Amino acid sequence: MDYSLEVLLRVVKRKKEFEIRWPTHDDQKASAAPLENNRINEPLLQGVFAVTDGGRMACADFTNANLQNAYFEGYTQAVEVTNLFVFNFFRELIHAAVNYPGS
């Protein structure tokens, strides 16, 4: 996982269009427009410009009991890390919070 994140960071630093950034207010309004135009189906949704998606990834069992305990996820009874991704309605990744141990 560390190697993959390192490679991703190198690519993002070289190419400005791959930058993961929180959108400006104008970008948020533009992303919310498709949903706003379709409010017949969901009239209570206003100002929604993104969706979140979580992902759990298993990680190796550690020989150090304290470290393994820190990464233990009680709900799934597994040793894993949790990641959170935020996508706008143009299918762009605008935020990522990765490698949070356990729950």
C-alpha positions in Angstrom: 0.0 0.0 0.0 2.8 2.4 0.8 4.5 1.7 -2.6 1.2 2.3 -4.4 0.6 5.6 -2.6 4.1 6.7 -3.4 3.6 6.0 -7.1 0.3 7.8 -7.1 2.0 10.8 -5.4 4.7 10.9 -8.1 2.1 10.9 -10.9 0.0 13.6 -9.2 3.0 15.9 -8.7 4.0 15.6 -12.4 0.5 16.2 -13.9 -1.6 19.1 -12.7 -4.8 17.5 -14.1 -4.5 14.6 -11.7 -4.5 16.8 -8.7 -6.9 15.8 -5.9 -8.4 19.0 -4.5 -11.5 20.1 -2.7 -13.6 22.1 -5.2 -14.2 25.9 -5.1 -17.7 27.2 -4.5 -18.3 27.6 -8.2 -17.1 24.0 -8.9 -19.5 22.8 -6.2 -22.4 24.6 -7.8 -21.5 23.2 -11.2 -21.3 19.6 -9.8 -24.6 20.0 -8.0 -26.4 21.3 -11.2 -27.3 17.8 -12.7 -29.0 16.8 -9.4 -30.6 20.2 -9.0 -32.1 19.9 -12.5 -33.6 16.5 -11.6 -35.2 17.5 -8.2 -38.6 16.1 -9.3 -37.3 12.7 -8.1 -35.6 13.9 -4.9 -37.0 17.4 -3.9 -35.3 17.4 -0.5 -31.8 17.1 -2.0 -30.4 20.6 -2.3 -26.7 21.7 -2.6 -25.4 18.1 -2.9 -22.2 18.3 -5.0 -20.5 15.0 -4.1 -20.8 11.5 -2.8 -18.6 9.5 -0.5 -17.5 5.9 -0.8 -15.6 3.9 1.8 -13.3 1.0 1.3 -11.8 -1.5 3.7 -8.6 -3.2 2.8 -7.1 -6.1 4.6 -3.6 -5.7 5.9 -1.1 -8.2 7.2 -1.3 -9.6 10.7 1.5 -8.0 12.8 3.7 -9.9 15.1 3.5 -7.0 17.5 0.3 -7.5 19.5 -0.2 -3.8 20.2 0.1 -2.9 16.5 -2.3 -5.6 15.5 -4.8 -4.5 18.1 -4.6 -0.9 16.7 -5.6 -2.2 13.2 -8.2 -4.6 14.4 -11.7 -3.8 13.1 -14.2 -5.0 15.6 -17.3 -4.9 13.4 -15.8 -7.2 10.7 -13.5 -9.1 13.1 -10.5 -8.5 10.8 -7.2 -6.6 10.6 -7.8 -3.9 8.1 -7.5 -0.2 7.2 -10.4 2.0 6.2 -10.3 4.5 3.4 -12.8 7.3 2.4 -13.1 8.7 -1.1 -15.2 11.7 -2.2 -16.4 12.0 -5.8 -18.2 14.8 -7.5 -20.9 14.2 -10.1 -18.4 14.5 -12.9 -16.8 11.3 -11.6 -13.7 13.1 -10.4 -12.0 12.2 -7.1 -12.0 15.4 -5.0 -10.8 14.1 -1.6 -9.2 11.0 -0.2 -8.5 10.0 3.4 -6.6 6.8 3.4 -5.0 4.3 5.8 -7.1 4.8 8.9 -6.6 1.7 11.1 -9.6 -0.3 12.5 -12.9 1.4 12.9 
